[in-house]
Amino acid sequence: MLLEIRDLRVSVDGAEILKGVSLAVAPGQVHAIMGPNGSGKSTLANVIAGRPGYDVTGGDVVYDGESLLDMTPDERALAGVFLAFQYPVELPGVRNRQFLKSAMDARRERAGHDNLSAREFDKMYREAVREVEIGEELMKRGVNEGFSGGEKKRSEMLQLTLIDPRLALLDETDSGLDIDALRLVAGIVNRRRRPDNATVLVTHYQRILGHITPDYVHVLLDGKIAQSGGRELALKLEEKGYEWLKEGS
Amino acid sequence: MTHSPTAYETYEADFLRLARRGGEPAWLREIRAAAWDRFAEVGFPTETRGNEPWKYTNVGPIARSAFAYPDDGAADGVSPAQVKALAPWDDGWTTLVFVDGVYAPALSRISAGAARVRTISGAVAADGVAVSERLGRCASIEDGFTAVNTALMRDGAVVETQDDSGRDTPVHLVFMASGASPDRVSYPRTLALAGRNSRLTLVESYVGPPDARYFTNAVVEIAVSEGASVEHYRYMTESEKAFHVGATRVRLDAGASFASTSFATGSRIARNDLNVHIDGEGASCLLKGLYLTSGSQHLDNHINIDHAKPHCSSDQFFKGILSGRSRAVFSGRVLVRKDAQKTVARQSDKNLLLSEGARINTKPSLEIYADDIQATHGATAGAVAEDALFYMRSRGLDEDTARQLLVAGFAAEIIDSISLDALRERAALTVSSGHAATGAKSQQGRAIADV
């Protein structure tokens, strides 16, 4: 397994948000985690990435055979975990190119490779900027500085493309996107699909699953996985809503 | 009376020695004598009560020290490479280098340009009447530091542009401490006169070797005539043990503009004291500053803008990066007089505190007597944002590297607006190395490429 979550329990300020979540993601797979607001979806994604402020009170998150829980956020990133933020942070004055090259070089260094030359980086950077259809003028600003919500999501996709992690977690990347941007995100997820990596989509809506076919769909309700299944589960949710599962549980 | 006897006696001996030396015109001897009388009366502003301009800055350590007047030949042991290691340098500029306050022609470089650049001593000898009419016009000797500079000034520069002269070769004045012997004092003096509708780019650098203990007491007078524009930079990277008090006094005539950027770091105690007297309609000033303090340093930005005429604008835009147990002060006062209708005045001071022990006293203030004006002011102080740190770390950057990028990003707003390449690059380098030196040791630092 690339990612194995075992009976994970997480509290924030004493309130239990995740109440025993178990999930296994094998290399080559795409999983979707769905659920209503407040079900714990974002908590799950953030705990995997190592965001401070969450108390893990039980269980484990094992990535590539090692527990992530004792690792710092940067160690997790260097190991190959990437979180596309629901609300990407603005970094005024921090230049995009410098930020991205530093991030890529940090990973290369970990893998024992030399830093990218300016020319190598430039080529990859320009291709990625084109792929996510983000204006070059915009990229001259600081990271996400003054970007609209949609532009920030494209910026996240640019980072995902360049960093090319083994495990990508997309935290509601689809929220608030128009259909063109949604297709673009789906295209990036579909193209990155390889036997050695995996993607976990955290989403509220079935909409993006019209463009990405996940191997598994999990429904998170009140801090627990209420049901897992294939893509048909997402369609059923679309038809019946989350209430149907609540009634059944 | 606020001087300690030893220190006072040292200054008095310097003054009497200068007076005996002779060779100076009577008008200059009179200016010195009046300034000395003033200093003898007020001393350094060490009072802890009722001393509003120096409320946050204790100059006791300066007042108690008996600093030595430098000898001729201070520059003898200094190489051009040492100057370039400390100060920004561009072969295309006209650069006058002063070592311990004494002009060093061998280290200086004169490039072709329209501005007339002379040493004060040279200008006094050649053109005494013109200098006598201008020296001390902008800089009042009310304050003890300016008084003692005026009484004991040794050398400096007179920079003049002719009426209607266009964009020109930048003029750079380097005031460097040699550190050859401890506890030297220098009294740089600069007089910049921009003729009507002319343009002048003036850079001042105040630098010294690491660990040297000295005192720089500088006074700069800048008079910007009608329709002229001056682009001014003040680059201060004094040694961490140095003392620096710099008074910049600016007068703007009608339609004149003054854009100044101060970059300040180093010094145990430093004061950047800037007054702009807006004395003509339609004049404007834009004052920017970036200050970086670390260790137990103390840096005081003291700014006064006097709006005396209508339809003028002033902008103050300062940023501070503080670490260790250092302390910085921003005191920006804008006075809008009764006649200065339609004034637009803005003030902003933003600070990044990198440690729990760092402190900022920020005090933007407005004193308004006109009724039809626009004025805004604001000040902030905060730590590096945790969510920004997490975001960067989630991309694989270690915490130190992330902090370093955030600090450089915070500084970029000021640094990137510096139009002179050599200066901008030097300032950016000082920000990144300065932060590394404050204890944020970075293993990935070298991985930060300038791309």
Boltz contact constraints between the chains, C-beta under 6 A:
constraints:
  - contact:
      token1: [A, 49]
      token2: [B, 394]
      max_distance: 6.0
  - contact:
      token1: [A, 51]
      token2: [B, 390]
      max_distance: 6.0
  - contact:
      token1: [A, 73]
      token2: [B, 390]
      max_distance: 6.0
  - contact:
      token1: [A, 73]
      token2: [B, 393]
      max_distance: 6.0
  - contact:
      token1: [A, 73]
      token2: [B, 394]
      max_distance: 6.0
  - contact:
      token1: [A, 74]
      token2: [B, 393]
      max_distance: 6.0
  - contact:
      token1: [A, 74]
      token2: [B, 396]
      max_distance: 6.0
  - contact:
      token1: [A, 74]
      token2: [B, 398]
      max_distance: 6.0
  - contact:
      token1: [A, 77]
      token2: [B, 394]
      max_distance: 6.0
  - contact:
      token1: [A, 77]
      token2: [B, 395]
      max_distance: 6.0
  - contact:
      token1: [A, 77]
      token2: [B, 396]
      max_distance: 6.0
  - contact:
      token1: [A, 78]
      token2: [B, 396]
      max_distance: 6.0
  - contact:
      token1: [A, 83]
      token2: [B, 394]
      max_distance: 6.0
  - contact:
      token1: [A, 89]
      token2: [B, 387]
      max_distance: 6.0
  - contact:
      token1: [A, 89]
      token2: [B, 388]
      max_distance: 6.0
  - contact:
      token1: [A, 89]
      token2: [B, 391]
      max_distance: 6.0
  - contact:
      token1: [A, 91]
      token2: [B, 388]
      max_distance: 6.0
  - contact:
      token1: [A, 91]
      token2: [B, 409]
      max_distance: 6.0
  - contact:
      token1: [A, 92]
      token2: [B, 409]
      max_distance: 6.0
  - contact:
      token1: [A, 93]
      token2: [B, 409]
      max_distance: 6.0
  - contact:
      token1: [A, 93]
      token2: [B, 410]
      max_distance: 6.0
  - contact:
      token1: [A, 93]
      token2: [B, 412]
      max_distance: 6.0
  - contact:
      token1: [A, 93]
      token2: [B, 413]
      max_distance: 6.0
  - contact:
      token1: [A, 94]
      token2: [B, 405]
      max_distance: 6.0
  - contact:
      token1: [A, 94]
      token2: [B, 409]
      max_distance: 6.0
  - contact:
      token1: [A, 97]
      token2: [B, 451]
      max_distance: 6.0
  - contact:
      token1: [A, 98]
      token2: [B, 451]
      max_distance: 6.0
  - contact:
      token1: [A, 101]
      token2: [B, 449]
      max_distance: 6.0
  - contact:
      token1: [A, 101]
      token2: [B, 451]
      max_distance: 6.0
  - contact:
      token1: [A, 102]
      token2: [B, 397]
      max_distance: 6.0
  - contact:
      token1: [A, 102]
      token2: [B, 447]
      max_distance: 6.0
  - contact:
      token1: [A, 102]
      token2: [B, 448]
      max_distance: 6.0
  - contact:
      token1: [A, 103]
      token2: [B, 395]
      max_distance: 6.0
  - contact:
      token1: [A, 103]
      token2: [B, 396]
      max_distance: 6.0
  - contact:
      token1: [A, 105]
      token2: [B, 447]
      max_distance: 6.0
  - contact:
      token1: [A, 106]
      token2: [B, 396]
      max_distance: 6.0
  - contact:
      token1: [A, 106]
      token2: [B, 444]
      max_distance: 6.0
  - contact:
      token1: [A, 107]
      token2: [B, 396]
      max_distance: 6.0
  - contact:
      token1: [A, 118]
      token2: [B, 451]
      max_distance: 6.0
  - contact:
      token1: [A, 142]
      token2: [B, 409]
      max_distance: 6.0
